[in-house]
Amino acid sequence: MTATLATERLRLAVRDRVLVDALDLRIEPGQVWCVLGPNGAGKSTLLRTLAGLRDTDGGRVLLEGRDLAAWKPLELARHRGFLPQAVVDAFSLTVLEAVTAARHPHLPFWAWGDEDLGTVRAALSRFELDELAERDITTLSGGERQRVNIAALFAQDVGVMLLDEPLSSLDLHHQMKTLHELVAEAGAGRSVVFTVHDINLAMQHATHAVLLDGHGSALAGRKHDVVTSEHLTTAFHHPIHGTTIDGEVVFRAARLTDKRP
């Protein structure tokens, strides 16, 4: 399944504060977009708006050329998936049941079949959750629970994958594993967008970037055009230096004890 997500002069605001003004995006199958910016810059607000879970404050969001407002919720759930920063467990489920529930947009009357269970088992395996399949989700660690959330998104089998801080609570191995699998999904023709705080992990895995400063400015495009020392320093209000190691650009924030010019 593939899908293209786009914005036209998108405006996002919270109370009287403009977070994003006149942002044009075109997120196509095969691309991996990272969203960067300081706390409160609007990264989560942008993802929720792209997912159709929040109205725009101007402009519009289009999925496959149709305004998100024109999509019925069930139809939309078959084409785009959204992983929020936090998932609250209202009641007890096994890991297998929690991931299987993500298949419901594709099923009539929650009638799961062998094909769906195969998709679920594959998602569990990708995120090394096979041995936890029968565990109660309320007994998991934060990192284990996050991997279940990610596996559920993969099991949903959608063309556009939107993930808000998917690396939170994950150890380094599972951070790299998650990013590897997202890149693989893009290689299979899906569109991927994720927010992240680690600039270097983003640069290792993304093809494109959106950089927000929280004051209306939003740079978007190929990662090497957007994620530069100058742009990062401006957005984060802190000196950030880039260097090239083994052919890859790596960024380092200046220490507060570093001498200022």
Secondary structure as UniProt FT lines:
FT   STRAND          5..14
FT   TURN            15..16
FT   STRAND          17..27
FT   TURN            29..30
FT   STRAND          32..36
FT   TURN            39..40
FT   HELIX           43..50
FT   TURN            51..52
FT   STRAND          60..63
FT   TURN            64..65
FT   STRAND          66..67
FT   HELIX           68..70
FT   HELIX           73..77
FT   TURN            78..79
FT   STRAND          80..83
FT   HELIX           95..100
FT   HELIX           101..106
FT   HELIX           108..110
FT   HELIX           114..126
FT   TURN            127..128
FT   HELIX           130..132
FT   TURN            133..134
FT   HELIX           137..139
FT   HELIX           142..156
FT   STRAND          160..163
FT   TURN            166..169
FT   HELIX           172..187
FT   TURN            188..189
FT   STRAND          191..195
FT   HELIX           199..205
FT   STRAND          208..212
FT   STRAND          218..222
FT   HELIX           223..226
FT   HELIX           229..236
FT   STRAND          240..245
FT   TURN            246..247
FT   STRAND          248..253
FT   TURN            256..257
//
